[in-house]
Amino acid sequence: MIPVTKPFLPPKNEYDQLIDQIWQRNWLTNNGPLVNELELKLKANLNLEHLLFTTNGTIALQMAIKALDLKGEIITTPFSYVATTSSIVWEGCTPVFADIVSERLTIDPTKIEALISEKTSAILATHVYGIPCHVEEIEAIAKKNGLKVVYDAAHAFGTSYKGQSLLSYGDISTLSTHATKLFHTIEGGAVIANDPALLKRLAYLRNFGHDGADRFNGVGINGKNSEFHAAMGLANLPYIDNIIEKRKEDSAQYDAWLLDKGLMRPAIPADTLYNYSYYPIIFKTEQDCVKVFDALAKHEIFARRYFYPSLAKLDYIVKRQTTPVCDNIAPRVLCLPLYFNLTQSEIDLICRLILRTLKY
Ligand SMILES: *Cc1c(COP(=O)(O)O)cnc(C)c1O
């Protein structure tokens, strides 16, 4: 069986050593030493000023919306994981979908301004597959119209754009470190903000609003993460460069098989150091995409239709927009298996099956 992804697991003794520390200290959660160490190492690794480790990437998004006090309408992308949209709705805001650009599959900045109304408070865009959004254009639109910018950077660990971690853009960026993500802590995530006051707000939000044992600074939630999750992150972090390098090689092998056969991949913009977090392929038709999906499944190879259907089609969306580019592309995209232990011969097998199915 070849799944679309398999979590990287560090050598068990390296994880065990960290777990032994937990037993010695008897400190399991609530901002413990391993959580602190992970936050410091992530900030150093990503060259970020501020970062808070959270329960998961969805709570990180919800905390971002709360911290910026967003209300009314939030302009967002229809091409992402469902958590991007559901977090907006969960926080009582209304998602308004701007279409995507066909090359990068990220939000189209030229479609944003027409959607801005007096109810709009923010733009929430996803660096989908770790590919940078048009961050300069988005920032300019936000500035001009007095909007906040939140990036769902769940896929963006390890991508840098113009020499800076992609996680450093926007008022707040959120990360997921779920087991299926490039860098993982089993479950987990992070919020990243450049403004220290905003970070302080996020820190209160993460811990019930606690300001000492019996004082509270506003309403909060439990967005903390545990020593065990931090331990997995600390054990995984030394391998991240190898993990990204291996995925780069695998992606090049897929490219060599598939790209000159008329299959397409989203374009990585210039000035980007890419993280190879996914291998999406865009077929000419939905029929081709489904045929390939089924043919692979027959051989116990499980690709995923990330991200399908378009989030603009969710049944709890009240404000419908037309997003023809997303409607056209989302049904034709398939993410192929990509993980650390994937072998060259497995990639060859997958590509042969794809080309045979399409009769190329
Ligand atoms: C994984 C993911 C999330 C949610 O992260 P969790 O840690 O699973 O809560 C949000 N947005 C995107 C784009 C994701 O891929």
The ligand as an SDF file (V2000), in Angstrom:
LIG
                    3D

 15 15  0  0  0  0  0  0  0  0999 V2000
   -3.8840   21.0180    7.9110 C   0  0  0  0  0  0  0  0  0  0  0  0
   -4.4750   22.3290    7.5580 C   0  0  0  0  0  0  0  0  0  0  0  0
   -5.1400   23.1300    8.4940 C   0  0  0  0  0  0  0  0  0  0  0  0
   -5.5020   22.6380    9.8500 C   0  0  0  0  0  0  0  0  0  0  0  0
   -4.4600   22.2830   10.6520 O   0  0  0  0  0  0  0  0  0  0  0  0
   -4.6870   21.2500   11.8520 P   0  0  0  0  0  0  0  0  0  0  0  0
   -3.3730   21.2950   12.5640 O   0  0  0  0  0  0  0  0  0  0  0  0
   -4.9820   19.9130   11.2660 O   0  0  0  0  0  0  0  0  0  0  0  0
   -5.8140   21.7820   12.6930 O   0  0  0  0  0  0  0  0  0  0  0  0
   -5.5540   24.3950    8.1130 C   0  0  0  0  0  0  0  0  0  0  0  0
   -5.3440   24.8460    6.8700 N   0  0  0  0  0  0  0  0  0  0  0  0
   -4.7420   24.1120    5.9330 C   0  0  0  0  0  0  0  0  0  0  0  0
   -4.5260   24.6930    4.5770 C   0  0  0  0  0  0  0  0  0  0  0  0
   -4.3020   22.8160    6.2390 C   0  0  0  0  0  0  0  0  0  0  0  0
   -3.7610   22.0610    5.2800 O   0  0  0  0  0  0  0  0  0  0  0  0
  1  2  1  0
  2  3  1  0
  2 14  2  0
  3  4  1  0
  3 10  2  0
  4  5  1  0
  5  6  1  0
  6  7  2  0
  6  8  1  0
  6  9  1  0
 10 11  1  0
 11 12  2  0
 12 13  1  0
 12 14  1  0
 14 15  1  0
M  END
$$$$
